[in-house]
Amino acid sequence: MNANYSHVRIFQGTPRVIYEDNHLLVLSKPPGMPSVPDSSSDFSLLDYGKAYIKNTRNKPGNVFLAVIHRIDRPVSGLVCFARTSKAASRLSRQIRMMSVKKHYLACVGDRPRGVSGTVKTFLKKNRKRNVVYVVRSGSPEAREAVTMWRLIGERDGVFLLHLQPITGRAHQLRVHLSRVLCCPIIGDVKYGADQGILGGKGLALHSWRLEIDHPTRGCRMEFSDELPELTPFSLFKEIVSL
């Protein structure tokens, strides 16, 4: 590959290709990198994906790569892009029908209330402040948010949670852990953590597994991503398998 990716080094590592074919590109995003271009003008995962395809497939001109879903800038892990308009349409429909299954791992510094459960709330985003609040049902612009969770590990006062968001609301997992389970994600100072990690650019939330139906073949596919080389995830390397 001839592309120069030196400008990616400001993040914790560089993106990695997990899977690719003529319709899909699944990448692992490092914490601190935006999923898509934003007001910072920093090099994004979408930019990386387009550059990767252009160089490995010798694509002339502009590269088509559609955003299907995204994860917050401080979050690491799996993000799926569509390489064709047909794939984009079919994967977007899967998102709307909630047949795409997302699995996250989070490290928290406080013991959650219980060992497993389902959190159901209504959330509202303050776009000016980029903060999400738990609100009452029926509040203007409120959207229902549902998260299944399970405690799967504990070491040195750090607790590892498996999270499965049923809905895909902004900051859903971060708010549910902080405001409902009373255990903010380590590094998530926006929602109550004591201090940040990676100079405030990261937090201990990882997009670990992703399940989709292939947009043309129809078969169920599952992708997994190893934990980032980042404390406190390093405490649980031996118990998290791909």
Buried (B, 14 or more C-beta within 10 A) or exposed (E): EEEEBEEBEEBBBBBEEBEBBEBBBBBBBBBBBBBEEEEEEBBBBBBBBBBBBBBEEEEEEEBBBBBBBBBBBBBBBBBBBBBBEEBBEBBBEBBEEEEBBBBBBBBBBBBBEEEEBEBBBBBBBEEEEEBBBBBEEEEEEBBEBBBBBBBBBEEEEBBBBBBBBBEBBBBBBBBBBBBBBEBBBBBBBBBBBEEBBBEEBBBBBBBBBBBBBBBBEEEEBEBBBBBBEBEBBEBBEEEBEE
